[in-house]
Amino acid sequence: MIKLDLGALRTRVSVSNPGSPVPDGDGGFTLVYTKASPSEWWAGIQTATPRAAERIFSGTVVPHADYILNGRFHPQIDTRTRLTWTDRSGSHVTDVLDVIDNEGAGVESIVLVSEVTT
């Protein structure tokens, strides 16, 4: 049985996915993110130490991962998703590196992210 600690989901995270590419005027394209549905996701956030990342994401060592987020299942979070939130240390803009539907039950999402420098 899955036990998701709802009291630990203290951070409101904005969820957005890439929309259609927009021409940038130089012959290339710019990726524009649009809000997912639902656009907000409540999550618990912890620092992604190498040990925690490998334990949760079974055998995957991702040295550039910054945070691990977990919350209720969100069907639109995948490796193209951008997650943003604000906490005591400031605003965070992150790209999803990996996402797990814990036990495949559609109850909990565990997400490994890397912070984007803007």
Secondary structure, DSSP 8 states (H G I E B T S, - for coil): -----GGG--EEEEEEEE-S-EE-SSSSEE--EEEEEEEEEEEEEEE--HHHHHHHTTT---TT--EEEEEE--TT-STT-EEEEEETTEEEEEEEEEEEEGGGSSSEEEEEEEE---
